[in-house]
């Protein structure tokens, strides 16, 4: 007995399958490329090989900084200046600086210096331009250097 078939499989059927397959692949690639370019917020290094040579040292520095137990809360004020509340710092003099980087390098890096206020808050001496920035805060106190990174917008 022959099995019943509704129709023959022709070249048109195969062409439709191939075109449909590639249409789906192209649509997914376009979607993924769009998502990748619209959500990337990292900083690209000049030379990844050279940067990788310092990776273990950066991990050691991060462990040492974590062991200090220092904490920071960063807030952007309405006037564009950055306010930093620092906790668990040792008594004595400290220096606070920061480098604000635009996520995709569309604007030049903005160096910031901070002055301690009477209430213990650290306030940047200059304003940061409007937009999203990646702030790398560096605190130097009691012979230690501590870094904290945070997005501000």
Residue pairs with C-beta under 8 A, 6 or more apart in sequence:
40 103
40 104
41 103
41 104
41 132
41 134
41 151
42 103
43 101
43 103
43 105
43 134
44 105
45 51
61 147
64 144
65 144
65 145
65 146
65 147
68 88
68 144
68 146
69 88
70 86
70 87
70 88
70 89
70 139
70 146
70 148
71 86
71 87
71 88
72 84
72 85
72 86
72 87
72 137
72 139
72 148
72 150
73 84
73 85
73 87
74 82
74 83
74 84
74 85
74 135
74 137
74 148
74 150
74 152
75 82
75 83
75 84
75 85
76 82
76 83
76 128
76 152
76 153
77 83
79 127
80 127
80 128
80 129
80 130
81 123
81 124
81 125
81 126
81 127
81 128
82 98
82 100
82 112
82 114
82 123
82 124
82 128
82 135
82 152
83 121
83 122
83 123
83 124
84 96
84 98
84 114
84 121
84 122
84 123
84 124
84 137
85 120
85 121
85 122
86 94
86 96
86 122
86 139
89 139
89 141
90 141
90 142
92 141
92 142
93 141
94 116
94 139
94 140
94 141
95 139
95 140
95 141
96 113
96 114
96 116
96 122
96 137
96 138
96 139
96 140
97 111
97 112
97 113
97 114
97 137
97 138
98 111
98 112
98 113
98 114
98 124
98 135
98 136
98 137
98 138
99 109
99 110
99 111
99 112
99 135
99 136
99 138
100 109
100 110
100 111
100 112
100 128
100 133
100 134
100 135
100 136
100 152
101 109
101 133
101 134
101 136
102 108
102 109
102 131
102 132
102 133
102 134
103 132
103 133
103 134
107 129
107 131
110 126
110 128
110 129
110 133
112 124
112 125
112 126
112 128
112 135
113 124
113 125
113 126
114 122
114 123
114 124
114 125
115 122
115 123
115 125
116 122
117 123
128 152
131 153
132 151
132 152
132 153
133 151
133 152
133 153
134 149
134 150
134 151
135 149
135 150
135 151
135 152
136 147
136 148
136 149
137 147
137 148
137 149
137 150
138 145
138 146
138 147
139 145
139 146
139 147
139 148
140 146
